[in-house]
Amino acid sequence: MQDLTAQSFARKYLNKVLNDTTDISRPQFLVYPTLAYAPETSWEIGFSSLYVYYPKRDTTNRLSEINGFTFITLENQYGIWFDHAIYTDQNKWFFLGKIRLQSFPLKYHGIGMDSPRDYLALVDANQIWIKERVLREISPNLYWGLEAEYNQLSRVDFQKAENAPAFDLPLGFEGSRNLGLGLGLVYDDRHNVLNVRDGHFAELALIRYFPALSTFNFNALLLDSRLFRPVGANNVLAFQLLGQFMAGDVPFNQLALMGGESMMRGYYLGRFRDRNQVATQVEYRMLPLPLGFTDRLGAAVFASAATVVPDFSQASINKVAWAAGAGARFLLFPKKDIYTRLDVAFTREGTGFYLFIGEAF
């Protein structure tokens, strides 16, 4: 009897998700299991959740989203992630941030684009990372406000890889607690941050890590510019240019890290790291594909390039990494135009698979 009840609940839940008949203004909440593969984690299993809503159920407001992800991997990594992009009524306030609570061993290859392909050490550590922006609209689509970031790395253990050459332990190898405060300026006219059809996003942020509040004394400058243009009725051409620039005593875990599920897919986050990074990507999205028998399947192709350098006098076109790939899309919430994506990315060093709700950027 309990099995039948569980099956009935599962069928009703799946039907509710796949056949979205709710009022477009109504908030929606989804929980679903995930199975994915990425270079830094191997196979990972977990649960994801997504809550999306329009403030005051007014669809002229921008769509707010809060998503969570809890996971465990075959590499003995586990953690909880929360990301959010929250707008208030009439889009007057904008709260943009993330929380990462995780424990991991990750591969450390060293610093710079010349770091070896074979990792030097496995770094076992616990991490708390909180980043929050509290922004007020000062003119249409232009926001400014406070930015704060807290990054704590504890119980750090560098385990030298077998046959790895001798190397110097990086700054922060014993762990650190760093609190940064600063100011941010954001231009944002996107209506749906999970699937932008037409719009712009640009952020300029300067964060100072004060010695009185942090283990290390350093500054960080972030530039992030994104452009989305419709192509025909359903397709979108998306661009992103990212710059991260740091000065001072920067611990190894807060250097500019290349890779991950958003930028430079195919490289795990931190395969290359240094004080400065410049990265760019382009993506062509077909949402949905003109298949005739369904309007819920889409696809995307993408390419990206990036480099990290200690200073730009050492930048070189010969030290630029590239990645490219393609992905499938499934329209999860038709009335809110939200897709889930499965991407496969290829690099000179391997392949990565990514499964997430919402586009990469």
N, C-alpha and C positions, 0 to 999 in steps of 0.2 A: 504493500500500500504506500509506504514511504517512497519507494522507488518511482511509482507512478506519479505521485505528487511532485517529486523533484523533476521528473521528465516533463510534466505539464507546465511547471513553472519555467523550466528552461525554454520550452517551445514558445510560451507566451512572451518571455523576455526577448528571445531572438526575433520573434515576429515584430515586436514593438520597435526594436532597433532597425531591422531591415525594411520595415514598412512604416515609415515615419508619417503618421497622419495627424500629429498634434499641431495645434496652432503655432505658427512661426514665432510668435512672441513669447511662447511658454518656455521657461527654463528646462534644460534637459540634462540628465545625469546618466552616465554610462560606466559600468565596470566590466572589464573583460580580461581574460588571461592572455599573456603574451609569450611568444617563443621567438627568439631572435638570435642572430649570430653577428658578432663584430670582432675585429682584430684584437681589441684589447680585452675582450671578455670570453672569447670562444662562445659556446652556447649559453644562453641565459634564459631563465624562465621566471615568470613573475605575474603580477597583476597591475593593470593600468586603470586609471579612472579619469573621467573628463566631465566637468560641469561647465556648461555654457549658458549665457543668459544675456538679455538686453535689460539695462537698468530701467526700472519702472515698466518693463514689458513694452517699451517704446522702441520700435524697430528703426526709428531715425537715429537712435543712439548707436554707438559702436558695440559690436558683439564682444562681451567679456568672456574670458576663459580661465579656468583653473584646472590644472591637470596634475595627477600624481602617478608615481611609478615606483613599485617596490620589486626587488629582483634578487636572485641568487644565481651565480654562474658556476660553470665547471672549473673556473680558475680560483674558486674559493673567495669570490667577491660577493658582497651583499650590501644593500643600502635602500634608502628611501629618497626619492626626488619629488619636489613640488615646484611647479612653474606657474606663473600667473601673469596675465595682462588684464587689468581691471580698470574700467572707465566708470565714472559717476554720471549722473543724469546730465544731459547736454554736453557730455564729454569734457566737463570743466576740470576734473582731476583725473590723473592717469597714474596708476600704480603698476610698475613693471619690475618683476623680480624672480628670484629662484632660491631654492633651498636644496642643499645636497648633504645628506648624512650617509656616509658610506665607509666601508672597511674593505681594503683591497691589498693584494699584491699586484703591482704594475711594473712593466719592464722599463728600466731606465737605460737609455742609449747614450747619455751624455748630453752635451750642450752644443748647439750649432748645426749647420747643414752638413758638416763633415763627420758627424757622429756615426759610429759604425752601425751597419744593418743588424748585426748580432748584438743583442742587448748586453750591457755590462753588469747589470744587477737587477734582481727583483727587489722592489721596495714595498715592504709591508707596512701599512700605516692605517690609522683612523683619521677621517677628515670630516670637518664641519665647515661648510661653505654657505654663506648667506649673502646675497646681493639684492639690494632693494633701491628702487628709484621712486621718489614721491614728487610728482610733477604737477604744476598748475598751468592751465592754458593762459597765455598772456596776449595772444592774438589768434585768429582762426588757425587751428592745426599746429600752432607753435607753443611748446611747453618748456618751462624751466623749473628747476627745483633742486632738491638735495639728493645726493647719491651716497650710499653707504655700502661697504663690503667688509665682511668678517671672514677670515680664513684661518682655521686652526688645523694643524697637522700634528698628531700625537702618536706615541708608541711607534716611532719610525725605526725601521730595521732594514738596512741595505745588505742584501744577501748576494755576494759576488757570484756571478755566473761562472760555471765551469769553463775553463780555458780562456776566460776573459783576460785581457791585458790589465796591468795595474792602472788605476785611475785615481784622481783626487776626488774625495767626497765633496759634493757641491755645498754652497751656502744653504743652510737650513736643514742639513742632514740629521740634525738632532731634534727637529721639529720646531714649530713656531706658532705664535698667535699674533695675527696682524689685523688691526682695525683701521680701515681707511674711510675718510670722509671727504666729500667734495661736492662739486656742482655739475649739473648736466643741462644741456640744451637739446631738445628733441623736436623735430618736425615730423608729424605723423598725420596723414590723412587717409590711412587704411580704414576700411569699414569692418573687415573680418580678418583678424591677424592670423587665423589658421589657414586661410586660403585667399590671398589678395589677388583680385582680378585687375585692379587698376589703382595705382596709388604710389606714394612715396613714404619712405621712413629714413630719417637721418638723425644720428646722435653724435654729439660732441661732449665728452666728459673728462674731467680732470679730478683725480683722486689723490689725496695726500695721506700717507701712512706715517703718523706722527710717532716719534720715539716714546713719548709718554704713554701711548696707547698700544704700541706694537713692539714685537721683538726686533724688527728691522725697520730702518728708516729709508723710505723710497717713495717715488711718485709714479703714477700711471696715467697715460693719456690714451683715450679710446676715440677712434673715428669709425663710424659704421654708417654706410650709405646704401640704400636699397631702392630699386626702381622696378615697377611692375607695369607692363603695358599689354592691353588686350590685342590679340591677333584674330580677327574674325569674331564669330559669335561665341566660341567656347575656349579658344586657346589663349595662353598667356606666356609672354616672354619676360623673364625675371633676371635682374642683375644685382650683384652685391659686391661692394668694395669695403674691405675691413683693414684697419690699421691699429696696431697696438704698440705703444712706445713707452719704455720704462727707463728710469734713471735712479741711481742710488744702490743700496744693498738689497738686491732682490733675491729672495729665497727661490730655490729651484722649482718649487711647486707653484709659484706665482709668476714665473716667467711667461712670456707669450707662448702658448702651446698650440701647435699645429695639429689638425685632425679632429675627429669626432663625428657626431651624427648630423651636424648642420653644415659646417664648412670643411672642405677637403675630406669629404666622405671617402672611405677606403683606407685612410691612415688613422691609426688609433690616436686618441687625444694625448699629445705629448711625445709622439715619435720624434719630432723635431721641436726644440725649444730654444729660446734665446731672449734677449732683452727687447727685441723689436720684431714685429711680424707685419708683412703686407700680404694680403690674400684677396683673391677675387674669384667669383664664380658666375656662371650663366646657366639658366635652366629654361627649357621649353616644355610647357605643360599643356596637355591635351585633355581637357576636363569638361565633358566626357569625350570618349572616342565615338566617332559616327558608325557604330556597329549595326544599328537597325533593330536588333533584338533586345537591347537593353541600353539605358542611358545612365548606368551607374558605374561603368568601368572607364578608367582613364589611364593615362600613361605620361611619362616624363623622360626626357633625356637631359643630361647635365655634364658640365665640365668645369674644372677649377684649377687654379695654380696659386702657389704661395712660396714664400721664402722667409726664413728667420735669420737675423744678423745681430751681432753685438753692437755695431754701428754701421751707418750706411756707406761709409768709405770702403767697407768690405763686401758690399752687395755685388752680385754677379749674375748675369743671365744663365750662366752654367750651373748655378746653385739654386735653381727653381724646381720645386716638386710639382707634379701634375697629378690629376685624378679625373676620371670620367666614368660615366655609368648611365644606367637607365632604371626605371622603376614602374611598377604597376600601381594603380590607384583604384580605390573602391569608395563610392559615395556613401558615407555612413549616415549623415543627417541631410537628406535632400533639401529640406526647406531652409536649412542654415548653410548649405553649400560647404559642408565639411567632409573631407576625404581622409581615409587612412592610407598610408603609403608603405610600400615595400620596395626598397631601393637596393640595387647591387652596384657597387663601385669598384673600379679597377685601378690599380696603381702599379708602379714598377716593382713594388714589394709584396703585392698580394691583393686579396679581394676582401671586401667587407659587405655584410648584409645588414639592413636596418629596417625595423618595423616600428612606425610611430603614427600617431594621429596628427594630422596637420602637415603642411609642407615644411621643408627644411628651413626656409627663411621667407 
